[in-house]
Amino acid sequence: MTEKKTQNEHPVSVSIARQPVFDEKGQLWGYELFCVGSDETTRSGFPEHENVALNVASSAYIGLQQILDRGKKIIVNFNEKSMLDDLPYAFPPILAAVKVAEDIYTQPHVPDVLKRLKSDGYLIAVGGFTGNPAFGPLYGLADIIGTDVSTRQKDALGALLDIARSYTALLLAGQVEDPARFKMCKELGFTLFHGPFFKSPDKITVRKLSSIEVSRFNLLQLIESDEPDLDHLAATIQGDVSISFRLLAYLNSTAFGLRQKIKSIHQAILLLGWQKMKNWLRVVLLTDMSHSKDAPELVLLSAQRGKFLELIARDHDFWGFDPDSLNLLGIFSLLDALLGIPMTEIVGYLPLENRLKAALCREPNNEYLPLLHLAQYFEEAKWAEAEKMIHQLNLDGNKIKAALQTSIDWAGELATLHSKQTKRD
């Protein structure tokens, strides 16, 4: 979480979240960024899309370097003012796609700014493509042309794409809700895809979990204890050869600069500290169990959801929900997508109470289910739906906003830790 100053010199904390963008092969192409801050002047309590450029540019968003290191792109929304203030130049041209709405192009000087950005190496992305001939010069500049596909029928989308194909831009399908719509948009000729579709299982396999997967479920449950039995934990980790080897290699690496080599799992736990151990294990276990090509994004979201739901429970104790249980609910909520197994099969292996299992299976009238929906709304930047849910549940909007910021930053730290570990491996 970073801070910037408003015009009244009040500090505003800003957290940057990201939504993955995939290519037609389902490979990660880059991210569209959005942010959450504590600026009380915003209409909904959450920054609108047009504030993203200013907030990202004025913050020390460490995720940019991670994305750049991976050779991925970012898409950032810019309004007229941020364009004229040359805010796109806060980002390296090899990294950023400057996204603008069609109506911005009609404003004085904006066309010249876009041409200059294009000549300086930036990608130009057009959001909300309508095919209006009046915006032909803008479409001609564009490297990416995007449109919301969530409500349009196949024939209507096909007609719109016929217009877009007369330009040389990549075609981005926005708000792709599920794998079926992803398949349809791919058949129509879209080349980039953005939306929650990757969080839904694509191909479900009816199979039993392996003994290794079951043991790792047990370990995930074990590490959530506030006062774990370290001897039991060490024995459990030691029983998993892969995890044991990676943990010892991790601590014996030059990054720690230890004077003596770590010789046992118990010693490793004591040295690393319980909280760091828990964070490392969460990421490694979820990633290792995954059968999905989108595992890094799904693991990041799982960790973010878990922390978000945990904080909601802690800040709204009148509900009587156990924070640790809600943390597990969030962590486990994407296991069907990670493993490619129906959630109804998975929950049989989870040491959770029945109400939590019912929530994971999305059974209606479950008291936990609205909180999962709230987490999803924020992940997908559906601000209106999130705000409505906050009011329906009688939640404290400021506490929810703080929980969201904390969970975004916390999950980002986990992603950084895992990225460093992956490089060392």
JOKA-V743086 format. One record per helix or strand. SS is the DSSP state (helix for helix, strand for strand). FROM is the first residue (numbers start at 1). TO is the last residue. If there is no record, write none. Layout:
ss:SS from:FROM to:TO
ss:SS from:FROM to:TO
//
This chain:
ss:strand from:2 to:5
ss:strand from:11 to:23
ss:strand from:28 to:37
ss:helix from:49 to:57
ss:helix from:63 to:69
ss:strand from:73 to:77
ss:helix from:80 to:84
ss:helix from:87 to:90
ss:strand from:96 to:101
ss:helix from:102 to:106
ss:helix from:110 to:119
ss:strand from:123 to:127
ss:helix from:133 to:141
ss:strand from:144 to:148
ss:helix from:154 to:164
ss:strand from:170 to:174
ss:helix from:179 to:188
ss:strand from:192 to:194
ss:helix from:196 to:199
ss:helix from:211 to:222
ss:helix from:230 to:238
ss:helix from:241 to:251
ss:helix from:265 to:272
ss:helix from:274 to:289
ss:helix from:295 to:315
ss:helix from:317 to:319
ss:helix from:323 to:332
ss:helix from:335 to:339
ss:helix from:343 to:349
ss:helix from:354 to:360
ss:helix from:369 to:379
ss:helix from:383 to:392
ss:helix from:397 to:424
//
